[in-house]
Amino acid sequence: MDKQSNGRNDRTTPRHGKRRERSRTYEQPALDDIPLSPKRSGYVLHLILQQHNWQHSSKPKGVSHKTMAERTRFCTWLFDFLRGHPKHFKLDPRSFSGRHVEAVTRYWLEEARAGQLSPATIQTYFSFMKTFAGWIGKPKLLKPIQCYFDDPKLYQRRLAAGVDKSWRAQGVDVDTVIKEVEAYDVHAAASLKLMQAFQLRFKESVMFRPHTDVISAAQAAKPDDGVAFYLDTHRGTKGGRERLFPINNAVREEAIAYARRVALGINESVSDPRLTLQQAMRRLRYVMERFGITRTGLSVVPHGLRHQGAADDYQSITQVPPPIAGGSKADPALDLQARKEIAARLGHGRISITSVYLGSRRVTPTESPTPVRGPDLHGGNAT
């Protein structure tokens, strides 16, 4: 054999001793073209996730990176668990069936009885498993969740409507704390002011752009009833829900004015422009910890400002404090009106969620909260 060719076709070897870079094109095969094979379980699961994981489980839209990561971790755990099960299930993910569902839910039942799995976690895992079944063309594979658990307490979420999580209830003055934070980090102070005034979530406050995310009543298609401007919340919201919040008092006007002084650029958010979104959120968490805005510090968290704002709005509409704050029974019509408005402002589709912030319409704060049946597929941990 010719030593120079080294067993290769000479035409593939460049003349000047340098290997030519050849572009590679590789198309992954379609799932339908891959025969069922337990040996390729990991690869097939990768393809399934690649094809479907970006999609919302029931709506024609995408999901957040956080949801995608959680689904990926769950699906990986699911098939690792089945492979390590005493029955040693060896399956292609597309062969996932009822007996596998039974094995998984039986394990969850044992864990729940031992106090190792909460109802919220079970609801989340069950919804992920149901979503996966839809991806492989078996949307009716899972029976209703109550068919797998003999005790409703093991899987039914309960709204903690008996706990006032506002800063006020813990004896913490919001304005004093924000002033201390302001001396250290104006970006963090701007976020806190927005949380206080508009009940924004953590991520929503970081992403808010005060120069562009404030619109007129006409732009908001709202009637001319004395409110000239609205805060248009749509960045970083849960489920991509857009919502409008009236700028109708001095606290809200000052929060917007302060945010605009912090965010100098017309298209900038209130976070430090030198930071990425993830860096800005980490920075805000660091500032919260530094100033004791934690459960172990002042016994309050930023989310408590949503609770306090909702309570203030309730009292503004009904003229009495909410039940969770010890208020007397409000007029039923005003109570319902307040809860509808507050649910919309908080970005929730269910009026019942206001019980978390305001207390139940039927029970006192010291009584047991009312259980909510069925999984909240798109709610997440923090309301």
Secondary structure as UniProt FT lines:
FT   TURN            3..7
FT   HELIX           10..12
FT   TURN            15..16
FT   HELIX           31..33
FT   HELIX           38..40
FT   HELIX           41..52
FT   TURN            53..54
FT   HELIX           65..84
FT   TURN            86..87
FT   HELIX           93..95
FT   HELIX           98..113
FT   TURN            114..115
FT   HELIX           119..135
FT   TURN            136..137
FT   TURN            139..140
FT   HELIX           145..147
FT   HELIX           152..154
FT   STRAND          157..158
FT   TURN            161..162
FT   HELIX           168..170
FT   HELIX           174..182
FT   TURN            183..184
FT   HELIX           186..198
FT   HELIX           202..207
FT   TURN            210..212
FT   STRAND          214..216
FT   TURN            217..221
FT   STRAND          229..233
FT   HELIX           238..240
FT   STRAND          243..246
FT   HELIX           250..262
FT   TURN            266..267
FT   TURN            273..274
FT   HELIX           277..290
FT   TURN            291..292
FT   TURN            295..298
FT   TURN            302..303
FT   HELIX           304..318
FT   HELIX           323..325
FT   HELIX           332..346
FT   HELIX           351..353
FT   HELIX           354..358
FT   TURN            365..366
FT   STRAND          371..372
FT   TURN            377..379
//
